[in-house]
Amino acid sequence: MLSRINTLWIGSLVIGLMTASLNAQEWTRFRGPNGSGISNDKSIPVKFTSEDFSWKVKLPGLGHSSPVVWGDKLFLLSADANNATRYVLCLDADSGKTLWKKEFGSTSHHLHAKNSFASCTPAVDKDRVYVAWSTETETTLMALDHQGEMLWDIDLGSWVSQHGFGTSPVLHDGKVYLSLMQLGDPAKLRGKPPGESRLVAIDQKTGKMVWQVPRDSEVTSYAVPCIYKDETGRDLLICISTAHGIAAHDPKIGTEIWSTKLFSMRTVTSPVIINGLIFGSTGSGGGGNYVVGIKPGKTPEVKIRLDRSAPYVPTPVGNGKLGFFWYDKGIVTCIDTESGEKVWQKRVGGNFSGSPICVAGKLYCMSEEGDLVILSATKDYEELNRISLGESSYSTPAVAGGKLYLRTFSHLICVEGK
């Protein structure tokens, strides 16, 4: 009997530790682990209303930066819409209380109507939080410690774009990576010099440049890189741009390993790996969007192409072999990534600039109108819930520590798992 009790106790302990491990997963960059947008946290609720929010706090200024989380601290950006003052914020992840706020003066400049002076999502590790923004004359990348003290900052030069800044940093192997793909089309520059398009890698501890690789660019790209491990076990830095399509770089020295030119318009969605395929999209505000999924390799092969109701801004997300593509104008398409067949396509309504995430088999995505739409991430379409957040949102949800975080223009909302 004692042996049986011990066995049951040990089994319960293992299950508890596994659950705690899943719930404690850090959310360290735009769209979480490797930009996948996936969380396995089964405690996040589906059936809830605004009355069930654990907390909702007012943020200084406004912005579209999504939160990142390390332990009991949450970090994000906001900004004054009039004078472009940036706020780097650290909140208590459990209560929403502001632990510290750092202000950085700036200069106002032209933005797209759907952009903001705080559209960059930070990256975070156990020691530092990394943030980026730009003016028309300089691009700032900065590291602060978890107490808000600045450790280093670097000016990466001018940012040339019709629509303002919006890409985000990512971390890997001791380096901060930033894709700076800028406007280079003379017809759109109106006499201004073109931007210096390049990939950069900065040492996380010191802020010193490790490498930078010049890149061609005619159209600004806002894609945030991810890491792909190839068949030899080698890590590759995956980037997307109009000029180079989907490209793989050696993250240690920046050298391009392979690329495939696929895109005819601007690239806003970030690369995402679903069932071994790398997906990216191209589009414009006027339409003509399409998504491609490639099988990576020395000679990448296009396996999937979606031409109708393809996302321009929202990045896709996967659940097993199923890929979900959330069109900006409120149509969601499910594709079997093994066969390439369309499983379903449904109009959910609304307009979307934020990206969906998948939490334990459910899709969560916030509309521009301020609704959180929750769908089943399965082969059978089902809308599970729709909740008004009380304010517009162009941001992407985050999940960490058994909590779902939802950023609207000027508020941050927490929904805690049961």
Secondary structure, DSSP 8 states (H G I E B T S, - for coil): -HHHHHHHHHHHHHHHHHHHHHHT--B-STTSGGG--EE--TTS-SS--GGG-SEEEE-SSB-----EEETTEEEEEEE-TTT--EEEEEEETTT--EEEEEEE--------TT--TT----EE-SSEEEEEEE-SS-EEEEEEETTS-EEEEEE------SS------EEETTEEEEEE-----HHHHTT------EEEEEETTT--EEEEEE---SS-B----EEEE-TTS-EEEEEEETTTEEEEE-TTT--EEEEE---SSBB-S--EEETTEEEEEEB-TTS--EEEEEE-SSS-EEEEEE-SS--SSS--EEETTEEEEE-TTSEEEEEETTT--EEEEEE--S---S--EEETTEEEEE-TTSEEEEEE-SSS--EEEEEE-SS------EEETTEEEEE-SSEEEEEE--
